[in-house]
Amino acid sequence: MAIRKILLPLAGIASAPGALTTALMLAERWCAHLHALHVRTDTRDVAPLAGEGLSGAMIEEMMASTEKEGNTEASALLALFTTQTTARNIAVGAPLRAESGAVRAASARFSSIVGREEELVAGEARLSDLIVVPHPKSAEEVASADALHAVLFDSGRPALIAPVGIPATLGTRIAIAWNGTAESASAVASVLPWLADATAIRIFHSPDYQRQGPDAAQLADFLELHGITADATEFRAIDRNAGAGLLAAVTDYGADLLAMGAYSHSRLRQLILGGVTRHVLEHASIAVLMNR
């Protein structure tokens, strides 16, 4: 199935340029409609601080400051959105449709709303084909990570973590991290639309990464049924870190997109002990398509 609707949660101006460029590149590629969504903090969320010993005047000042910061950030994001869509000659507004009703050209819209980001992003993502999320390391913005986890855990949709910088290419050399889990199978399903146009596809597997389930050879056979040829290579953990071994192998391959499952173990376990997902999120320099 082709990608027709892309959601881009914009956490802040610092992380926005690379993520917006990536999302617009994909909108052009897929003739898709991009919704750039900025969620401003609800000033009423500051009210519970009244129980922390703050006076009413202090709370009102904090609420006014929060609202001002949100409006300033929204204005800056809209200006960036306008600049980039104009430069690419992408129509702004409703999706451009053919007589059949299908989207016929790239289009985009920007909205800034007040609410709880995790809830609003997850809800909007459920009816999107792809969610582009700013890289958590692209700026010191906790909201980038919050949006990513909202998509992964509460939307049922794939998340594309944009690279920190602006990519020259995206999806020409594709790496698939395979370990036999339901999460990696979901990632394969999401990357299928990309594979037909890729110039090279490689499956990366490792005994340090494999879980109970089909192996890499079985995945290659499955892709062959879709007319997709992929080779497979084994990687090894570096200093007992499978994530480091995976990224090293993917980098040597020259991939510009990595597709993988996310959090085969619990998120809490990965936060405490580390894991492949956590390592990739912290250290990947290319775009990563992740699924739960």
Sine and cosine of phi, psi and omega as CSV:
sin_phi,cos_phi,sin_psi,cos_psi,sin_omega,cos_omega
0.00,0.00,0.71,-0.70,0.00,-1.00
-0.96,0.28,0.36,-0.93,0.04,-1.00
-1.00,0.03,0.85,-0.53,-0.06,-1.00
-0.87,-0.49,-0.41,0.91,0.03,-1.00
-0.74,-0.67,0.80,-0.60,-0.01,-1.00
-0.87,-0.49,0.73,-0.68,0.08,-1.00
-0.95,-0.31,0.71,-0.70,0.06,-1.00
-0.81,-0.58,0.99,-0.17,0.10,-0.99
-0.97,0.25,0.85,-0.52,-0.01,-1.00
-0.98,-0.18,0.92,-0.38,-0.07,-1.00
-0.99,0.15,-0.53,0.85,-0.03,-1.00
-0.06,-1.00,0.21,-0.98,-0.10,-0.99
-0.93,0.36,-0.50,0.87,-0.06,-1.00
-0.91,0.42,-0.61,0.79,-0.04,-1.00
-0.99,-0.11,-0.04,1.00,-0.15,-0.99
-0.96,0.28,-0.66,0.76,-0.13,-0.99
-0.82,0.58,-0.78,0.62,-0.01,-1.00
-0.90,0.43,-0.67,0.74,-0.02,-1.00
-0.92,0.39,-0.66,0.75,0.01,-1.00
-0.92,0.39,-0.67,0.75,0.05,-1.00
-0.87,0.50,-0.71,0.71,0.02,-1.00
-0.87,0.50,-0.72,0.69,-0.03,-1.00
-0.91,0.43,-0.64,0.77,0.01,-1.00
-0.94,0.35,-0.60,0.80,0.10,-1.00
-0.84,0.54,-0.68,0.73,-0.03,-1.00
-0.95,0.31,-0.59,0.81,0.06,-1.00
-0.88,0.48,-0.66,0.75,0.04,-1.00
-0.91,0.41,-0.66,0.75,-0.04,-1.00
-0.89,0.45,-0.67,0.74,-0.11,-0.99
-0.98,-0.17,0.05,1.00,-0.13,-0.99
0.79,0.62,0.78,0.63,-0.13,-0.99
-0.95,-0.31,0.27,-0.96,0.08,-1.00
-0.99,-0.16,0.81,-0.58,-0.02,-1.00
-0.97,-0.23,0.78,-0.62,0.11,-0.99
-0.94,-0.34,0.95,-0.31,0.07,-1.00
-1.00,0.02,0.91,-0.41,-0.14,-0.99
-0.91,-0.42,0.83,-0.56,0.08,-1.00
-0.91,-0.42,0.80,-0.60,0.00,-1.00
-0.94,-0.33,0.88,-0.48,0.03,-1.00
-1.00,0.02,0.57,-0.82,0.00,-1.00
-0.90,0.43,0.72,-0.69,0.07,-1.00
-0.96,0.28,0.87,-0.49,-0.05,-1.00
-0.88,0.48,-0.37,0.93,0.02,-1.00
-0.93,0.38,-0.32,0.95,0.04,-1.00
-0.94,0.34,-0.26,0.96,0.03,-1.00
-0.98,0.19,-0.40,0.92,-0.08,-1.00
-0.82,0.57,-0.64,0.76,0.00,-1.00
-0.84,0.54,-0.28,0.96,0.03,-1.00
-0.92,0.39,-0.19,0.98,0.02,-1.00
-0.87,0.49,-0.49,0.87,0.01,-1.00
-0.98,0.18,0.00,1.00,-0.03,-1.00
-0.98,-0.20,0.31,0.95,0.07,-1.00
1.00,0.00,0.14,0.99,0.02,-1.00
-1.00,0.03,0.57,-0.82,0.01,-1.00
-0.97,0.23,0.27,-0.96,0.03,-1.00
-0.87,0.49,-0.63,0.77,0.00,-1.00
-0.90,0.43,-0.63,0.77,0.01,-1.00
-0.92,0.40,-0.63,0.78,0.00,-1.00
-0.93,0.38,-0.66,0.75,0.04,-1.00
-0.88,0.48,-0.64,0.77,0.03,-1.00
-0.90,0.43,-0.65,0.76,0.03,-1.00
-0.91,0.42,-0.65,0.76,0.01,-1.00
-0.90,0.43,-0.68,0.73,0.01,-1.00
-0.90,0.43,-0.64,0.77,0.01,-1.00
-0.92,0.40,-0.66,0.75,0.02,-1.00
-0.88,0.47,-0.69,0.73,0.01,-1.00
-0.91,0.42,-0.66,0.75,0.00,-1.00
-0.90,0.44,-0.70,0.71,0.00,-1.00
-0.89,0.46,-0.66,0.75,0.01,-1.00
-0.89,0.45,-0.68,0.73,0.00,-1.00
-0.92,0.39,-0.63,0.77,0.03,-1.00
-0.90,0.44,-0.70,0.72,0.01,-1.00
-0.90,0.43,-0.66,0.75,0.02,-1.00
-0.87,0.49,-0.66,0.75,0.00,-1.00
-0.90,0.43,-0.66,0.75,0.01,-1.00
-0.92,0.40,-0.66,0.76,0.01,-1.00
-0.92,0.40,-0.65,0.76,0.03,-1.00
-0.89,0.45,-0.64,0.77,0.02,-1.00
-0.89,0.45,-0.68,0.74,0.04,-1.00
-0.90,0.44,-0.70,0.72,0.02,-1.00
-0.86,0.51,-0.72,0.70,-0.01,-1.00
-0.90,0.45,-0.67,0.74,0.00,-1.00
-0.88,0.47,-0.73,0.69,-0.07,-1.00
-0.95,0.30,-0.64,0.77,0.02,-1.00
-0.93,0.38,-0.60,0.80,0.04,-1.00
-0.91,0.42,-0.69,0.73,-0.01,-1.00
-0.88,0.47,-0.55,0.83,-0.01,-1.00
-1.00,-0.07,-0.01,1.00,-0.01,-1.00
0.84,0.54,0.67,0.74,0.04,-1.00
-0.99,-0.10,0.78,-0.63,-0.03,-1.00
-0.90,0.44,0.67,-0.74,0.01,-1.00
-0.95,-0.32,0.78,-0.63,-0.01,-1.00
0.69,-0.72,-0.58,-0.81,-0.02,-1.00
-0.95,0.32,0.39,-0.92,0.04,-1.00
-0.85,0.53,0.61,-0.80,0.05,-1.00
-1.00,0.06,0.87,-0.50,-0.13,-0.99
-0.89,-0.45,0.51,-0.86,0.14,-0.99
-0.99,0.12,0.06,-1.00,0.00,-1.00
-0.87,0.50,-0.49,0.87,0.01,-1.00
-0.95,0.31,-0.23,0.97,-0.04,-1.00
0.99,-0.17,-0.25,0.97,-0.01,-1.00
-0.95,0.30,0.51,-0.86,0.07,-1.00
-0.91,0.42,0.75,-0.66,-0.10,-1.00
-0.92,-0.39,-0.18,0.98,0.01,-1.00
-0.37,-0.93,0.33,-0.94,0.01,-1.00
-0.91,0.42,0.63,-0.77,0.08,-1.00
-0.52,-0.85,0.21,-0.98,-0.05,-1.00
-0.41,-0.91,0.41,-0.91,0.14,-0.99
-0.57,-0.82,0.43,-0.90,0.01,-1.00
-0.86,-0.51,0.68,-0.73,0.10,-1.00
-0.64,-0.77,0.58,-0.81,0.06,-1.00
-0.80,-0.61,0.88,-0.48,-0.08,-1.00
-0.77,-0.64,0.30,-0.95,-0.02,-1.00
-0.98,-0.19,0.69,-0.72,0.05,-1.00
0.32,-0.95,-0.27,-0.96,0.05,-1.00
-1.00,-0.03,0.89,-0.46,-0.14,-0.99
-0.84,0.54,-0.73,0.68,-0.07,-1.00
-0.85,0.53,-0.68,0.73,-0.04,-1.00
-0.94,0.34,-0.71,0.70,-0.06,-1.00
-0.93,0.36,-0.65,0.76,0.01,-1.00
-0.92,0.40,-0.71,0.70,0.00,-1.00
-0.88,0.47,-0.67,0.75,-0.01,-1.00
-0.91,0.41,-0.72,0.70,0.02,-1.00
-0.91,0.42,-0.56,0.83,-0.05,-1.00
-0.92,0.39,-0.49,0.87,-0.08,-1.00
-0.88,0.47,-0.40,0.92,0.06,-1.00
-0.90,-0.43,0.64,0.77,0.11,-0.99
-0.81,-0.59,0.50,-0.86,0.02,-1.00
-0.99,0.16,-0.49,0.87,-0.06,-1.00
-0.46,-0.89,0.65,-0.76,0.06,-1.00
-0.88,-0.47,0.86,-0.50,0.07,-1.00
-1.00,-0.07,0.83,-0.56,-0.06,-1.00
-0.89,-0.46,0.74,-0.67,0.07,-1.00
-0.84,0.55,0.59,-0.81,0.00,-1.00
-0.89,0.45,0.74,-0.67,0.01,-1.00
-0.83,0.55,-0.40,0.92,-0.02,-1.00
-1.00,-0.07,0.00,1.00,-0.07,-1.00
-0.97,0.26,-0.26,0.97,0.06,-1.00
-0.24,-0.97,0.26,-0.97,0.02,-1.00
-0.99,0.14,0.89,0.45,-0.06,-1.00
-0.85,-0.53,0.96,-0.29,0.01,-1.00
-0.87,0.50,-0.51,0.86,-0.05,-1.00
-0.88,0.48,-0.48,0.88,0.04,-1.00
-0.87,0.49,-0.71,0.70,0.03,-1.00
-0.93,0.37,-0.60,0.80,0.02,-1.00
-0.88,0.47,-0.69,0.73,0.02,-1.00
-0.90,0.44,-0.66,0.75,0.01,-1.00
-0.87,0.50,-0.74,0.67,-0.03,-1.00
-0.94,0.34,-0.51,0.86,0.08,-1.00
-0.89,0.46,-0.66,0.75,0.02,-1.00
-0.93,0.37,-0.75,0.66,-0.08,-1.00
-0.90,0.43,-0.65,0.76,-0.15,-0.99
-0.99,-0.13,-0.35,0.94,-0.15,-0.99
-0.81,-0.58,0.04,1.00,-0.05,-1.00
-0.92,-0.39,-0.46,0.89,-0.08,-1.00
0.97,0.26,0.24,0.97,-0.05,-1.00
-0.88,-0.48,0.34,-0.94,0.00,-1.00
-0.97,0.23,0.54,-0.84,0.05,-1.00
-0.91,-0.42,0.78,-0.63,0.12,-0.99
-0.97,-0.23,0.94,-0.35,0.03,-1.00
-0.99,0.16,0.90,-0.43,-0.04,-1.00
-0.91,0.40,0.51,-0.86,0.09,-1.00
-0.92,0.39,0.34,-0.94,-0.01,-1.00
-0.88,0.47,-0.69,0.73,0.03,-1.00
-1.00,-0.08,-0.21,-0.98,0.02,-1.00
-1.00,-0.08,0.87,-0.49,-0.09,-1.00
-0.96,0.28,0.61,-0.79,0.08,-1.00
-0.98,0.21,-0.62,0.78,0.05,-1.00
-0.69,-0.72,0.31,-0.95,-0.01,-1.00
-0.45,-0.89,0.92,-0.38,0.04,-1.00
1.00,0.01,0.31,0.95,0.07,-1.00
-1.00,0.01,-0.64,0.77,0.11,-0.99
-0.87,-0.49,0.94,-0.33,-0.15,-0.99
-0.95,-0.30,0.75,-0.66,0.10,-0.99
-0.96,-0.30,0.71,-0.70,0.06,-1.00
-0.90,-0.44,0.88,-0.47,0.07,-1.00
-1.00,0.05,0.87,-0.49,-0.11,-0.99
-0.85,-0.53,0.77,-0.64,0.09,-1.00
-0.69,-0.72,0.23,0.97,0.11,-0.99
0.99,0.11,0.02,1.00,-0.06,-1.00
-1.00,0.06,0.23,-0.97,0.08,-1.00
-0.89,0.46,-0.58,0.82,0.00,-1.00
-0.91,0.41,-0.66,0.75,0.01,-1.00
-0.95,0.32,-0.53,0.85,0.08,-1.00
-0.90,0.43,-0.62,0.78,0.05,-1.00
-0.90,0.43,-0.62,0.79,0.03,-1.00
-0.90,0.43,-0.64,0.77,0.04,-1.00
-0.88,0.47,-0.69,0.72,0.02,-1.00
-0.87,0.50,-0.63,0.78,-0.03,-1.00
-0.96,0.28,-0.49,0.87,-0.04,-1.00
-1.00,0.05,-0.16,0.99,-0.03,-1.00
-0.79,0.61,-0.70,0.72,0.00,-1.00
-0.88,0.48,-0.42,0.91,-0.02,-1.00
-0.98,0.19,-0.47,0.88,-0.24,-0.97
-0.93,0.36,-0.52,0.86,-0.06,-1.00
-0.89,0.46,-0.52,0.86,-0.05,-1.00
-0.99,-0.13,-0.04,1.00,-0.03,-1.00
-0.96,0.28,0.55,-0.84,0.05,-1.00
-1.00,0.07,-0.36,0.93,0.01,-1.00
-0.43,-0.91,0.63,-0.78,-0.02,-1.00
-0.69,-0.72,0.76,-0.65,0.01,-1.00
-0.70,-0.72,0.69,-0.73,0.06,-1.00
-1.00,-0.09,0.79,-0.62,0.02,-1.00
-0.95,-0.32,0.81,-0.59,-0.04,-1.00
-0.64,-0.77,0.32,-0.95,-0.05,-1.00
-0.33,-0.94,0.59,-0.81,0.12,-0.99
-0.90,0.43,-0.35,0.94,0.04,-1.00
-0.99,0.17,-0.17,0.99,-0.10,-1.00
-0.88,-0.48,-0.45,0.89,-0.10,-1.00
-0.91,0.42,0.66,-0.75,0.13,-0.99
-0.90,-0.43,-0.01,-1.00,0.03,-1.00
-0.91,0.42,0.79,-0.61,-0.02,-1.00
0.52,-0.86,-0.06,-1.00,-0.02,-1.00
-0.85,0.52,0.50,-0.86,0.00,-1.00
-1.00,-0.09,-0.01,-1.00,-0.08,-1.00
-0.90,0.44,-0.59,0.81,0.02,-1.00
-0.89,0.45,-0.63,0.78,0.03,-1.00
-0.92,0.39,-0.58,0.81,0.07,-1.00
-0.91,0.42,-0.69,0.72,0.02,-1.00
-0.86,0.51,-0.65,0.76,0.04,-1.00
-0.90,0.44,-0.63,0.77,0.02,-1.00
-0.90,0.44,-0.71,0.70,0.01,-1.00
-0.90,0.44,-0.55,0.83,0.02,-1.00
-0.87,0.49,-0.56,0.83,0.04,-1.00
-0.90,0.44,-0.40,0.92,0.04,-1.00
-1.00,-0.06,0.14,0.99,-0.01,-1.00
0.97,0.23,0.38,0.93,-0.07,-1.00
-0.91,-0.41,0.83,-0.56,0.03,-1.00
-0.99,-0.16,0.81,-0.58,0.02,-1.00
-0.69,-0.72,0.68,-0.74,0.12,-0.99
-1.00,-0.07,0.16,-0.99,-0.06,-1.00
-0.74,-0.67,0.58,-0.82,0.04,-1.00
-0.63,-0.78,0.55,-0.83,0.00,-1.00
-0.99,-0.10,0.69,-0.72,0.09,-1.00
-0.90,-0.44,0.29,-0.96,0.00,-1.00
-0.85,-0.52,0.50,-0.87,0.05,-1.00
-0.90,0.44,0.51,-0.86,0.09,-1.00
-0.94,-0.33,0.87,-0.50,-0.07,-1.00
0.81,0.59,0.68,0.73,0.04,-1.00
0.91,0.40,0.32,0.95,0.00,-1.00
-0.92,-0.39,0.97,-0.26,-0.03,-1.00
-0.91,0.41,-0.57,0.82,0.02,-1.00
-0.89,0.46,-0.67,0.75,0.03,-1.00
-0.91,0.42,-0.65,0.76,0.03,-1.00
-0.90,0.43,-0.65,0.76,0.02,-1.00
-0.89,0.46,-0.76,0.65,-0.04,-1.00
-0.91,0.42,-0.59,0.81,0.04,-1.00
-0.89,0.45,-0.69,0.72,-0.01,-1.00
-0.92,0.39,-0.66,0.75,0.00,-1.00
-0.91,0.41,-0.62,0.78,0.03,-1.00
-0.91,0.41,-0.70,0.72,0.04,-1.00
-0.87,0.50,-0.56,0.83,0.00,-1.00
-0.95,0.30,-0.38,0.93,-0.01,-1.00
0.99,0.17,0.49,0.87,-0.02,-1.00
-0.93,0.36,0.53,-0.85,0.14,-0.99
-0.91,-0.42,0.11,0.99,0.11,-0.99
-0.43,-0.90,0.74,-0.67,0.07,-1.00
-0.89,-0.46,0.82,-0.57,0.06,-1.00
-0.95,-0.30,0.76,-0.65,-0.05,-1.00
-0.37,-0.93,0.36,-0.93,0.12,-0.99
-0.98,0.20,0.40,-0.92,-0.04,-1.00
-0.88,-0.48,0.69,-0.73,0.12,-0.99
0.81,0.59,0.88,0.48,0.15,-0.99
-0.89,0.46,-0.56,0.83,0.18,-0.98
-1.00,-0.05,0.18,-0.98,0.00,-1.00
-0.90,0.43,0.48,-0.88,0.02,-1.00
-0.88,0.47,-0.62,0.78,-0.01,-1.00
-0.88,0.47,-0.68,0.73,0.01,-1.00
-0.88,0.48,-0.65,0.76,0.00,-1.00
-0.93,0.37,-0.59,0.81,0.02,-1.00
-0.90,0.44,-0.59,0.81,-0.06,-1.00
-0.99,0.12,-0.74,0.67,-0.13,-0.99
-0.98,-0.21,-0.20,0.98,-0.11,-0.99
1.00,0.04,0.10,-1.00,-0.01,-1.00
0.10,-1.00,0.12,-0.99,-0.05,-1.00
-0.89,0.45,-0.72,0.70,-0.01,-1.00
-0.85,0.53,-0.76,0.65,-0.03,-1.00
-0.88,0.48,-0.68,0.73,-0.02,-1.00
-0.90,0.44,-0.69,0.72,-0.01,-1.00
-0.90,0.44,-0.69,0.72,0.01,-1.00
-0.87,0.49,-0.58,0.81,-0.07,-1.00
-0.99,0.12,-0.41,0.91,-0.18,-0.98
-0.81,-0.59,-0.17,0.98,-0.03,-1.00
-0.92,0.39,0.67,-0.74,0.05,-1.00
-0.96,-0.27,-0.15,0.99,0.03,-1.00
-0.95,-0.30,0.13,-0.99,0.05,-1.00
-0.92,0.39,0.63,-0.78,-0.01,-1.00
-0.79,-0.61,0.83,-0.55,0.07,-1.00
-0.99,-0.10,0.90,-0.44,-0.08,-1.00
-0.88,-0.47,0.57,-0.82,0.06,-1.00
-0.69,-0.73,0.48,-0.88,0.18,-0.98
-0.97,-0.24,0.00,0.00,0.00,0.00
